[in-house]
Amino acid sequence: MRFANDYAFLSGRGFLTWRIEAPHEVRLARMRARGQDVDPGDDAHRAETELDHQEFDRVLDNSEGGVELLYVNIERALG
């Protein structure tokens, strides 16, 4: 989810909300490594910022290790 109306819909129906975070530079480096054209200003887009002040049930750090470690951390969080 990327927008406040998505957040309201899902959290209002009892879904747990999780946020996965990585620093801006890490995200840019990952996109470049995948061959994507990157505009560093895209981080200011509404889809990237609208949920910045929402509260989430869980926040996961995805700054290191890539997707493999993210999956491990998700599995740990699910317990």
N, C-alpha and C positions, 0 to 999 in steps of 0.2 A: 504494500500500500504506500501511496505517496502523498495523498491529499487528506485534508481534514474531514471531508465528507466520508471517505473510506474508513478513516479511524473511528468516526462517530458511529457509522453503520456496524462495523465489526465489534467494537468494544461495547456498544449498546446491546448486542446480542450475546454477550458473554464470552466472546473470543478473547483469549490471552493475546496481548500485543507485545511483540518483541522488536527491538531495534538492533540492527547490526551496524557497528560503526568501524570506520577506518579513517585515518587522517587523509586530508585532501591529496597530499603528495603521493601517498601510497595508492590511492584510487587512480590518480592520473597515470602513475607508472604501470599499473596493471592494465589499464586501457591501452596504453601505448604498446605494451608487450603483446596484446591481442591484435595489434594492427589497426586499432580504431583511431580515427581522426579525433584529436582532443582539443577542445577550447577550454582553457582553465576557467574562463568566466561562466561556463555552464553550471558551476557549483552554486551560482546565485539564482538559478532558475527556481521558480515556485515549486516544482516537483522535487527539488533537492532540499528545500528549506521549510516548507509549510508545516512539517511535523516537528520542527526543532524544539518547540516548547511544550510538546505533549508529554505526558507521563506514560511510561511503558512498564509492563509487568517484568520484563527482563531486558537487560542491555548486554549484548555480547561484543567483545573487542575482536575485530578482524584485521588488526594491523600487521600481524605477522603470520607466516606459514601458509598463506593461500587457502584455497577452498578445502583442501584436505584437512587442515587443522580446524577450519570452521566447522566441518562436519563432525569432527571429534568433539568440539566444544558444544555443539548442538546436542549431540547424544548425551554428553555429561549433564547438560542442563535439563534434559528430559528425564534423567535419572533412571 
